[in-house]
Amino acid sequence: MTEEVDPRLVALGLVPAPTAPQEAGQGWETAAPPKPTDWVIPTAPAAAPPPPPPPSPTPSVSMPAHKPLTVGDLFPGMGKFTGSAADAPAAPPAPAAPTFTPPPQSFAPAAPPAPRPQETHTPPPTYAPPSYTTTPVAPPAPEAPVREAPPPLPKFAAAMPTATKAVETPAIPTKKEKAAKPKKEKAAKAAKAAKAPKPVVVKPERVKPAPKPRFVLPPSGVLLRGPIVMGYPEQKLQITLEQLGFRINAKEPIDVAWTDVREIKSRRGRVVVRTKGRPVAFGIPVEGVAEPTLAGPLSRVVKEASGGSLDLAGSSFLELQNATDSLRDHFHDEDDPLVPTVVGLVFGLAGLTFTAILPDALAIATRNPIAPGAYLLDYPLAGFDPRILVAAFAAAAMLAAGIVRVAMGKAATAWARGTLRGWHEAGRKPIVLARRGLAAIVLNPAIAAAVLLAAVVLTLPSLRVQTIIDGSGFHIMTAFPLFDDNRAWSSVTDVTTIDAPTTQHFEGVAVVFTFKDKGPLSTLDGRLRGGSDRQLVTSAQKWRAEHAP
């Protein structure tokens, strides 16, 4: 630091006055204002200046400006000192320092400081093409429609008469006739309030239970695959024995797991597999014809496969193969020409016999009971009726199959299956067809029984046609109950007799009844039960006389 110069020495001229104020000790009182050339105009927008400091809570006091001291101030009344040899040059007067007056201070409480904005450096703006906004413009006002001039009126239009509705004048009442008073219309009765419709009760629809999901066997190793037959009539399908179960490719596929199988056995020429659900029964065919003798070996093969493995060189599979190979040899041993001869003779003779006795047998079986003194007129079917022929020969087929099976045992069925497979030696075509027909009769007596039942059912409407004649009149029964008829004796106009064949009427006469409003009734085409035709005539005359007016 430099020593301060005593102003008295400066005033006496002993020490030269300082040329410039010290920079280090420059205070805010003597600071010179900045020169105009010292300002720099910023090119970029500057940040906002900071807010002024909050006012001091102390009261504002005006302070006198500081003034530099002079010799006159230090030594008042003292003039210029002249006593030296040479007069020292007077010091130039110091420039007047600017005075600073602080702003007035108020005693109001300090305001909260304003938040200082964050300084952000905004990049220089880039050129952007002007954007045009399409503002909705109101549509132009619709132009007023130009009204065309009306067409010119016809000549003398004003003079032409116009059509006007004629209004009748009310009649003037005379003295004798009083004016008719207008009738007061009765107020219409208020319409009865419509009855509220009955609420329709919507019955909830029955929701069918969802079908049970079908079990699907997962794929596994195939042990054996072969043809089988199921159902009746027989359907040719295929079975696949696998490690986890077996599957059959029916219309509705059958998948059975070995874990669900309870029992495997042969019954009536079929392999029956009992499961938790329905049992599965199937047989094995040989050249299209089921062979019941192979059901036992096949059941043992299926039982062995149920363990998850099958030995194709084991005893069960070899037994099945040997039984299949021995079928042809067994047929040739039983292929005796006597078998088809016996079957043919029994079938033919039984068919002719049944054709003769079946109409009367059916008539007797369906005949209505009658009281004593009454007569029954029925109409049995003829022997050549197709229904009678079918029923007769169906019964004959059942009889022939039963006789041959009882007489020959298993040999008859072995011959029949071999014949249907074509193992018999070739012959003429008619003989081959006759053999196969007789073999089918032996093998399928159940089909013959079904045909017999259907034929008998078809004859029932014709067997119902009967007429009961008694003291009350005629009770006519037709094929359909809706057309039944009852006739009284009072409606009979005549009773006559005509000639008839003695085969049906042993007296050689038949009775004809004539009615007033309906057709005649005769005993010529029917068979009379309960008496003869002449007895019927006598009884008819007696009953007619009783009911005469």
C-alpha positions in Angstrom: 0.0 0.0 0.0 1.1 3.6 -0.6 1.1 6.2 2.1 -1.6 8.8 2.0 -0.3 12.4 1.2 -1.2 14.9 3.7 -3.3 17.6 2.1 -1.6 20.3 4.1 1.7 19.5 2.5 0.1 19.6 -0.9 -1.4 22.9 0.0 2.0 24.3 1.1 3.4 23.0 -2.2 5.9 20.8 -0.5 4.5 17.7 -2.1 3.1 17.4 -5.5 -0.6 16.5 -5.7 -1.5 13.1 -7.0 -2.2 13.0 -10.7 -5.0 10.4 -10.6 -6.9 8.6 -8.0 -5.7 5.2 -7.0 -7.6 2.4 -8.7 -7.5 0.1 -5.8 -9.1 2.6 -3.4 -11.7 3.9 -5.9 -15.1 4.0 -4.1 -18.6 4.0 -5.4 -18.8 7.8 -4.5 -16.0 8.9 -6.8 -16.6 6.3 -9.6 -17.0 8.0 -13.0 -19.9 7.1 -15.2 -19.1 4.9 -18.1 -18.3 6.4 -21.4 -20.8 6.1 -24.2 -18.2 4.2 -26.2 -17.9 1.6 -23.6 -21.4 0.1 -24.2 -21.8 -2.8 -26.5 -25.0 -3.4 -28.3 -25.9 -7.1 -28.0 -26.9 -8.8 -31.2 -28.9 -11.5 -29.4 -31.8 -10.8 -27.0 -30.4 -10.4 -23.6 -31.9 -11.9 -20.5 -34.2 -9.7 -18.5 -32.4 -7.6 -15.9 -32.6 -8.8 -12.4 -35.2 -7.1 -10.3 -34.1 -4.2 -8.1 -33.1 -5.1 -4.6 -35.8 -4.9 -2.0 -36.0 -1.6 -0.2 -34.3 -1.4 3.1 -36.5 -1.3 6.1 -34.6 1.7 7.4 -35.9 5.2 6.6 -34.3 7.1 3.7 -32.0 9.9 4.8 -30.5 12.4 2.3 -26.7 12.3 2.7 -24.6 15.2 1.5 -22.4 14.5 -1.4 -18.7 14.0 -0.6 -16.6 16.8 -1.7 -12.8 16.6 -2.0 -11.0 18.8 0.4 -9.1 21.9 -0.7 -6.6 24.2 1.0 -9.3 26.7 1.6 -11.3 24.1 3.4 -8.5 23.0 5.6 -7.2 26.5 6.3 -10.0 29.0 5.9 -9.0 32.6 5.3 -5.6 31.5 4.1 -4.7 32.9 0.6 -2.0 32.0 -1.8 1.2 31.3 -0.2 4.0 33.6 -1.6 7.3 33.3 0.2 9.2 30.9 -1.9 11.8 31.7 -4.4 9.8 30.4 -7.3 6.1 30.2 -7.3 4.9 26.7 -7.6 2.3 26.1 -10.3 -1.1 25.8 -9.0 -2.7 22.3 -9.1 -5.5 22.0 -11.6 -8.9 21.7 -10.0 -10.1 18.2 -9.6 -13.1 17.4 -11.8 -16.4 17.4 -9.9 -17.5 13.9 -9.1 -21.1 13.0 -9.9 -23.4 12.9 -7.0 -25.6 9.8 -6.4 -28.9 10.3 -4.7 -30.4 6.9 -3.5 -34.0 6.3 -4.3 -36.5 7.0 -1.6 -37.2 4.2 0.7 -40.6 3.3 2.0 -41.6 1.7 5.3 -44.0 -0.8 3.6 -43.2 -4.5 4.2 -40.9 -6.0 1.7 -42.6 -7.6 -1.3 -41.8 -11.2 -2.1 -39.0 -11.7 -4.5 -40.2 -12.4 -8.0 -39.1 -15.7 -9.5 -36.0 -15.4 -11.6 -36.7 -16.5 -15.1 -34.5 -19.3 -16.3 -32.1 -18.2 -18.9 -32.7 -20.1 -22.1 -30.5 -19.9 -25.1 -32.9 -19.7 -28.0 -31.4 -20.7 -31.3 -31.7 -18.1 -34.1 -35.0 -18.4 -35.9 -35.1 -20.5 -39.0 -37.1 -19.6 -42.1 -40.5 -21.2 -42.3 -42.8 -20.9 -45.2 -45.9 -19.0 -44.4 -48.9 -21.2 -43.6 -52.3 -20.5 -44.8 -55.3 -21.5 -42.7 -58.5 -22.2 -44.5 -61.2 -20.5 -42.7 -64.8 -21.5 -43.5 -66.3 -19.1 -45.8 -70.0 -18.7 -45.8 -71.7 -19.9 -49.0 -73.0 -17.1 -51.2 -76.5 -16.1 -50.5 -78.9 -18.0 -52.8 -80.1 -15.9 -55.6 -83.8 -15.1 -55.5 -85.6 -17.3 -58.1 -86.6 -15.5 -61.1 -90.4 -15.9 -61.4 -91.5 -16.3 -64.9 -94.4 -14.2 -66.1 -97.7 -16.0 -66.0 -99.0 -17.2 -69.3 -101.4 -14.7 -71.0 -105.0 -15.1 -70.2 -107.3 -16.2 -72.9 -109.1 -13.7 -74.8 -112.1 -12.3 -72.9 -111.2 -14.4 -69.9 -112.9 -12.0 -67.7 -116.1 -12.3 -69.6 -116.1 -16.2 -69.5 -118.4 -17.7 -66.8 -116.8 -19.5 -64.0 -118.1 -22.8 -62.5 -119.6 -22.2 -59.1 -121.2 -24.7 -56.7 -125.0 -24.2 -56.4 -126.2 -23.8 -52.9 -129.7 -24.7 -52.1 -131.7 -22.1 -50.2 -133.4 -23.4 -47.0 -137.1 -24.0 -47.3 -139.2 -21.2 -45.8 -141.5 -22.7 -43.2 -145.2 -22.0 -43.7 -147.7 -21.3 -41.0 -149.2 -24.8 -41.2 -145.8 -26.6 -41.2 -143.7 -25.8 -38.3 -140.0 -25.5 -38.8 -138.3 -28.8 -38.1 -136.2 -28.5 -35.1 -132.7 -29.8 -35.5 -132.4 -33.1 -33.7 -129.9 -33.1 -30.9 -127.3 -35.6 -31.6 -126.7 -37.9 -28.7 -123.3 -37.6 -27.4 -121.4 -40.5 -28.5 -120.8 -42.9 -25.8 -117.3 -42.9 -24.6 -115.5 -45.8 -26.1 -114.8 -48.4 -23.6 -111.3 -48.6 -22.6 -109.7 -51.4 -24.5 -108.9 -54.2 -22.3 -105.3 -54.6 -21.6 -103.8 -57.5 -23.5 -103.0 -60.4 -21.4 -99.4 -60.7 -20.8 -97.9 -63.3 -23.0 -96.1 -65.8 -21.0 -93.0 -66.9 -22.9 -92.2 -70.4 -22.0 -88.5 -70.9 -21.7 -87.1 -73.0 -24.4 -85.8 -76.3 -23.4 -82.1 -76.2 -23.7 -80.8 -79.4 -24.9 -78.0 -80.7 -22.8 -74.7 -80.4 -24.4 -73.5 -83.7 -25.9 -70.9 -85.5 -23.8 -67.4 -85.0 -25.2 -66.3 -88.0 -27.1 -63.1 -89.6 -25.8 -60.3 -89.5 -28.3 -57.6 -92.0 -27.9 -54.1 -90.4 -28.2 -51.9 -91.8 -30.9 -49.6 -94.6 -30.0 -47.8 -97.6 -31.5 -50.0 -99.8 -33.7 -50.0 -103.5 -32.7 -52.5 -105.0 -35.2 -55.0 -103.8 -37.7 -57.7 -105.9 -39.5 -61.3 -106.0 -40.8 -64.3 -106.6 -38.5 -68.1 -106.7 -38.8 -70.5 -104.9 -36.4 -74.3 -104.5 -36.0 -77.2 -106.1 -37.8 -77.3 -106.0 -40.7 -73.5 -106.4 -40.6 -71.3 -103.4 -41.4 -67.8 -104.0 -42.5 -65.4 -101.8 -40.5 -61.7 -101.8 -39.4 -60.2 -102.2 -36.0 -56.8 -100.9 -34.9 -55.2 -102.4 -31.8 -52.7 -99.9 -30.3 -50.6 -99.8 -27.2 -53.0 -97.4 -25.4 -56.3 -98.9 -26.6 -58.2 -99.7 -29.8 -60.2 -97.6 -32.2 -62.9 -98.6 -34.8 -63.6 -96.4 -37.8 -67.4 -96.5 -37.6 -69.7 -93.6 -38.6 -69.2 -92.3 -35.1 -65.6 -93.3 -34.3 -65.1 -95.6 -31.3 -62.0 -95.0 -29.2 -61.5 -97.2 -26.1 -58.5 -97.0 -23.8 -57.2 -100.2 -22.2 -57.6 -98.6 -18.8 -61.4 -98.5 -19.4 -61.8 -102.1 -20.4 -63.3 -104.4 -17.7 -63.8 -107.7 -19.6 -63.0 -109.2 -22.9 -64.8 -112.5 -23.9 -66.5 -114.2 -26.9 -70.3 -114.6 -26.9 -72.5 -115.9 -29.7 -69.8 -115.7 -32.4 -68.8 -112.1 -31.4 -66.0 -110.6 -29.3 -67.6 -108.5 -26.6 -65.5 -105.8 -24.9 -67.1 -104.5 -21.8 -66.1 -100.9 -20.8 -67.3 -98.3 -18.4 -69.8 -97.2 -21.0 -71.6 -99.3 -23.5 -70.1 -102.7 -24.5 -68.5 -103.1 -28.0 -69.3 -106.3 -29.9 -67.7 -107.2 -33.2 -66.8 -110.3 -35.2 -64.2 -111.2 -37.8 -65.2 -111.7 -41.5 -63.6 -114.1 -43.9 -64.0 -113.1 -47.5 -67.0 -110.9 -46.6 -68.9 -113.4 -44.5 -68.6 -113.3 -40.7 -67.1 -116.4 -39.1 -68.3 -117.0 -35.6 -65.8 -119.8 -35.0 -63.0 -117.2 -35.0 -64.5 -115.2 -32.1 -62.6 -117.2 -29.5 -59.1 -116.8 -31.0 -59.7 -113.2 -31.7 -60.8 -112.4 -28.2 -57.5 -113.9 -26.9 -55.6 -111.7 -29.3 -57.4 -108.6 -28.1 -56.9 -109.6 -24.5 -53.1 -110.0 -25.1 -53.0 -106.6 -26.8 -54.7 -105.0 -23.9 -51.5 -105.3 -21.9 -49.8 -102.9 -24.3 -47.9 -105.4 -26.4 -48.7 -108.2 -28.8 -46.4 -111.1 -29.8 -47.1 -111.9 -33.4 -45.2 -115.2 -32.9 -47.2 -116.0 -29.8 -49.7 -118.7 -29.3 -52.9 -116.5 -29.5 -52.0 -114.9 -32.9 -50.9 -118.3 -34.4 -54.1 -119.9 -33.2 -56.1 -117.2 -35.0 -54.1 -117.8 -38.2 -54.5 -121.6 -38.0 -58.2 -121.3 -37.4 -58.6 -119.0 -40.4 -56.6 -121.3 -42.7 -58.5 -124.4 -41.7 -61.9 -123.0 -42.7 -61.7 -123.9 -46.4 -60.7 -127.5 -45.6 -63.6 -127.8 -43.1 -66.0 -126.6 -45.8 -64.9 -129.2 -48.4 -65.4 -131.9 -45.8 -69.0 -130.7 -45.2 -69.8 -129.9 -48.9 -72.4 -132.6 -49.4 -75.0 -132.3 -52.3 -77.6 -133.7 -49.9 -77.6 -130.5 -47.8 -78.9 -128.1 -50.5 -81.4 -130.8 -51.7 -82.9 -131.2 -48.2 -83.1 -127.4 -47.7 -84.7 -126.9 -51.1 -87.4 -129.6 -50.6 -88.3 -128.4 -47.2 -88.5 -124.8 -48.3 -90.7 -125.5 -51.3 -93.2 -127.9 -49.7 -93.5 -125.8 -46.6 -94.2 -122.7 -48.7 -97.0 -124.4 -50.7 -98.5 -125.7 -47.5 -98.5 -122.3 -45.8 -100.0 -120.7 -48.8 -103.0 -122.9 -48.6 -103.7 -122.7 -44.8 -102.5 -119.2 -44.0 -105.6 -117.3 -45.3 -108.0 -119.3 -43.1 -105.7 -119.3 -40.2 -105.4 -115.6 -40.3 -109.2 -115.2 -40.7 -109.9 -117.5 -37.7 -107.3 -115.6 -35.6 -108.8 -112.2 -36.3 -112.5 -113.3 -36.3 -114.8 -111.3 -33.9 -116.8 -113.4 -31.4 -120.6 -113.5 -32.1 -123.6 -114.1 -29.8 -125.8 -117.2 -30.3 -128.4 -116.7 -33.1 -126.2 -114.0 -34.9 -124.4 -114.5 -38.2 -120.8 -113.4 -39.2 -119.9 -112.7 -42.8 -116.1 -112.5 -43.3 -113.9 -112.2 -46.4 -110.7 -114.2 -46.2 -107.7 -113.4 -48.4 -107.0 -115.4 -51.5 -104.0 -117.8 -51.6 -102.4 -115.9 -54.5 -102.5 -112.5 -52.6 -98.8 -111.2 -52.6 -99.0 -110.7 -48.8 -100.0 -114.3 -48.3 -97.3 -115.6 -50.6 -94.6 -113.6 -48.9 -95.8 -114.6 -45.4 -96.1 -118.2 -46.4 -92.6 -118.6 -47.9 -91.0 -116.6 -45.1 -92.5 -119.1 -42.7 -91.2 -121.9 -44.9 -87.7 -120.5 -44.8 -87.7 -120.4 -41.1 -88.9 -124.0 -41.0 -86.3 -125.2 -43.4 -83.4 -123.5 -41.6 -84.6 -124.9 -38.3 -84.8 -128.5 -39.6 -81.4 -128.4 -41.3 -79.7 -126.9 -38.2 -81.2 -129.4 -35.9 -80.4 -132.3 -38.2 -76.8 -131.4 -39.3 -75.7 -129.1 -36.5 -72.6 -126.9 -37.1 -71.9 -128.6 -40.4 -75.0 -127.0 -42.0 -73.8 -123.5 -41.1 -70.2 -124.3 -42.2 -71.5 -125.4 -45.6 -73.7 -122.3 -45.9 -70.8 -119.9 -45.1 -68.5 -121.6 -47.5 -71.1 -121.5 -50.3 -71.6 -117.8 -49.8 -67.8 -117.2 -50.0 -67.8 -119.0 -53.4 -65.7 -122.0 -52.2 -68.0 -124.5 -54.0 -66.8 -125.9 -57.3 -68.1 -123.9 -60.3 -71.4 -125.0 -61.9 -74.1 -123.5 -64.1 -75.2 -120.0 -63.1 -78.8 -120.9 -62.1 -77.6 -123.7 -59.9 -75.0 -121.5 -58.3 -77.6 -118.8 -57.6 -80.0 -121.4 -56.1 -77.2 -122.7 -53.8 -76.4 -119.3 -52.5 -80.1 -118.6 -51.9 -80.5 -121.8 -49.9 -77.3 -121.0 -48.0 -78.7 -117.5 -47.1 -81.9 -119.2 -45.8 -79.9 -121.4 -43.5 -77.7 -118.6 -42.2 -80.4 -115.9 -41.7 -83.6 -117.3 -40.2 -84.0 -114.0 -38.3 -84.4 -112.1 -41.6 -87.2 -114.6 -42.6 -88.9 -114.0 -39.3 -88.9 -110.2 -39.9 -90.4 -110.6 -43.4 -93.1 -112.9 -42.0 -94.1 -110.3 -39.4 -94.2 -107.5 -41.9 -96.4 -109.4 -44.3 -98.9 -110.3 -41.5 -99.1 -106.7 -40.4 -100.0 -105.7 -43.9 -102.8 -108.2 -44.0 -104.5 -106.9 -40.9 -106.6 -104.1 -42.6 -108.1 -106.6 -45.0 -108.8 -109.1 -42.3 -110.8 -106.5 -40.4 -113.5 -106.4 -43.1 -116.4 -108.3 -41.5 -120.2 -107.9 -41.2 -122.2 -109.0 -38.1 -126.0 -109.7 -38.7 -128.3 -109.9 -35.7 -131.6 -108.7 -34.5 -130.6 -105.0 -34.2 -129.4 -104.8 -37.8 -126.2 -104.9 -39.9 -122.9 -103.9 -38.3 -120.5 -103.5 -41.3 -116.8 -103.2 -40.4 -114.4 -101.8 -43.1 -110.6 -101.7 -43.5 -110.5 -98.4 -41.6 -112.7 -97.7 -38.5 -113.7 -94.3 -39.8 -115.8 -95.9 -42.5 -117.7 -98.4 -40.4 -121.5 -98.4 -41.0 -124.6 -99.6 -39.1 -127.9 -100.3 -40.9 -131.3 -101.1 -39.3 -133.8 -103.6 -40.5 -136.3 -100.9 -41.2 -134.0 -99.7 -44.1 -134.2 -103.2 -45.8 -136.5 -103.2 -48.8 -136.0 -106.8 -50.0 -134.3 -110.1 -49.2 -133.7 -112.5 -52.1 -131.5 -115.6 -52.9 -129.3 -116.3 -55.9 -127.4 -119.3 -57.1 -123.8 -119.8 -55.7 -121.0 -122.3 -56.1 -121.1 -125.2 -53.6 -117.4 -124.8 -52.7 -118.3 -121.8 -50.5 -122.0 -122.3 -50.1 -122.9 -126.0 -49.7 -126.6 -125.3 -50.2 -125.9 -123.7 -53.6 -127.6 -120.4 -52.8 -126.5 -117.0 -51.5 -128.5 -114.2 -49.8 -128.8 -110.6 -51.2 -130.1 -107.7 -49.0 -131.4 -104.6 -50.6 -131.5 -101.2 -48.8 -133.4 -98.0 -49.4 -130.6 -95.4 -49.7 -127.5 -97.6 -49.8 -126.0 -100.4 -51.9 -126.9 -104.1 -51.6 -125.1 -106.6 -49.3 -124.5 -110.2 -50.5 -123.1 -113.3 -49.0 -121.8 -114.5 -52.4 -118.2 -113.3 -52.0 -117.8 -114.0 -48.3 -118.0 -116.9 -45.9 -121.0 -117.1 -43.6 -120.4 -118.2 -40.0 -123.1 -119.1 -37.5 -125.5 -120.9 -39.8 -126.4 -121.6 -43.5 -127.7 -119.2 -46.1 -131.3 -120.5 -45.9 -131.3 -120.1 -42.1 -130.1 -116.6 -42.6 -133.1 -115.9 -44.9 -135.5 -117.2 -42.3 -134.0 -115.1 -39.5 -133.9 -112.0 -41.7 -137.7 -112.3 -42.5 -138.5 -112.6 -38.8 -136.3 -109.6 -37.8 -137.7 -107.5 -40.7 -141.2 -108.2 -39.6 -140.4 -107.2 -36.0 -139.0 -103.8 -37.2 -141.7 -103.1 -39.7 -143.7 -99.9 -39.2 
